[in-house]
Amino acid sequence: MAAFVKAINAKIRANPMLNYVCSTHFWGPVSNFGIPIAAVMDTQKSPELISGKMTGALVVYSATFMRYALAVQPKNYLLFLCHFVNEGAQLTQGYRYLQYHKMGGREETLKQQAESGVKSAVGKVESEVGKAVEKAKDAVGK
């Protein structure tokens, strides 16, 4: 059995593409891609949910490991791409955090919510008044 496993391993290692796919230089970044995918998906959520401290930490983390991915031998371009995408997504989240919490975005959102609430209430009052007027006309007309 050991000879069989050794023969398969030798065959895999002889093919450069299979050797790469069976290495940590491939599977490490592939498994790490969950972080940037989640970060990109989070850009569609409310900026109210963004943690400024965590976003800052992830910006530093991704920048550090982008550099690391190019410092190792052989260079790991897949890992670099993973952290490059994460860096872009985290910088986007950082901007959204600052805009919402520090540049008046929160107040603007609350203002829009209040305006839409008032419009909704006015619409309901107008419809109820219209119904009451119709009832009054029916009662007077009889």
N, C-alpha and C positions, 0 to 999 in steps of 0.2 A: 504494500500500500504506500509506503514511504517513497519507493522508487517511482510510483505512478504520480504522486503529488510533485515530486522533484522534477519529473519530466514535463508536467503541465506548467510548472513555474518557469522552467527554462524556456519553454515555447512562448509563454507570455512575455517574458523579459527580452526575448529575441526580437519581438515586434515593437518598434518604438512607440506606435500609437497605443497599443494595448498596455505597454509598460507605463505610459503616462496616465492612462485611465485607471490603472490599478495602483496609482501612487497617492500619497497624501497631498502632493502638489495639485491634484485634480479634486479629490474628495473633500479636502479641507475647505476650499473656496465654495464648492458646490453646496456643502451643508451650511456654510456661513451666509449664503445668499438669502436666507430667511430674514435676516436683519434689514437689508436694504429693501426687500420686497415689502415688508411690513411698514417701513418708513415711507415708501412711496404711496402705499395705500392710506396711511395716516394723513397724508396731505389733503385728503378729501373730507376729513372729519373737522369738527368745530375747533377753532384755535383755543377755545376755553379749556380744552383737555390737555394742551401741550405743557409739559414740564420743562421749564427753562434750564434747570440744573442738569437734567438727564440729557437734554438736547446738546448742551454745552459739552458734557462728558463724551457724548457720541461723536461730536465734531472733532474733538482732540483724538479720540480713539481711532477714528477712520483716517485722519491725517497721519497719525503715527504709523499705522499699519500699511498705508499706501507706500510710505517710505520703506518700511520693512520688506514689503513684497518685491521691491526693486533692489534691495540690498542683499538678499539671499542669493545663493548660487545653486541651481540656475534661477534666473529671474522668474518670478511667478506672476505672469501677466493676468491670469484669471483672478488671483487674489487681489491684485491691484485694481482690476475692473470692479470687483465686488465692493471694495472700500471707496472707490471713486464714485460709484452710484450712491452709496450710503452717505458720503460726504455731501454730495449735491442735495440729497433728500433732507439731510439734517440741517444744512444751511437754509433750505427753504422753510423748514419747520422753525428754525431760529428767527427768521425774518417774520414769519406769521405770528410767533410768540411776542416779539417786540412790538409789532404793529398793533396787536390786539391789547396787550397789557400796558404798553408804555406810550403809544402814539395815538391814543383815542379811539381805537377800533372797538373796544368794549362799549364805550359810551354811544358810539354810532349804532352798534347793534341793538342796544337797549332802546335807543330813540326810535329805530325802525320797528321794533317789536311793539312799542307803545303806540306808534302811529297806526299800525295795522290793527291793534286791539281796539283803538278808538273808532276806526273806520268800521270794523265789524260790529261794534256796539251800536253805532249810529244806524247801520243798515238794519239791524234787528229792531231798533226802536221805530224806525220809519215803517217797517213792514207791520209791526203791531199797531201803530197809529192808523195805517191804511185799513187794516182789518176792523179797527174800532169805528172808523168813519163809515165804512160800508155797513156795519151793524146799525149805526145810528141812522143812516139814510133808510135802511130797510124798516127800522122801527117807526120812523116819522112817516114814511110813505104808506104805511098800513092804516 
